[in-house]
Amino acid sequence: MTAVLSPQIVVAPSLTERCDSCGAAAKLEIALASGGNLAFCGHHANKYAGRLAPMAAKATLEDGFEWAGRSPSA
């Protein structure tokens, strides 16, 4: 059996970063397990959730944002 790791999830009242893909207000900031940070708007966070979740050591979500990369038990 292969274990699937989930990033640590933190919820913040608001985020100040801009999306690295399009410049819109970020709804998700991730700290990569390999180092560095990325920020994404809701659209891009959910579009790339399948690729981002396995790479993230920590994910900070804006309060009220439902991220597709968040496991149902988190």
Protein Blocks (a to p, Z undefined) as FASTA:
>chain_A
ZZdddddddddfbdcbdcfklopacfbdcddfkgpcddddfklmmmmmmmmmmmpmbdcd
dehiacfklcfkZZ
